[in-house]
Amino acid sequence: MATRDVIECPICHDVPSRDRNVEDHLVAVHTKQTLAKFVVAEIEAQTESDISE
């Protein structure tokens, strides 16, 4: 029997309940500002990585 990898929230690292997926968790739990800050931080981290290579 195949098992499914647990997908956790990239912001708070919670694992959504079985009846909720990560997208539902992000919408219900995190504010737009929190989501925006996370996206910006990820883009900046990728940009810094690209520059250092």
Buried (B, 14 or more C-beta within 10 A) or exposed (E): EEEEEEEEBEBEEEEBEEEEEBEEBBEEBBEEEEEEEBEEEEEEEEEEEEEEE
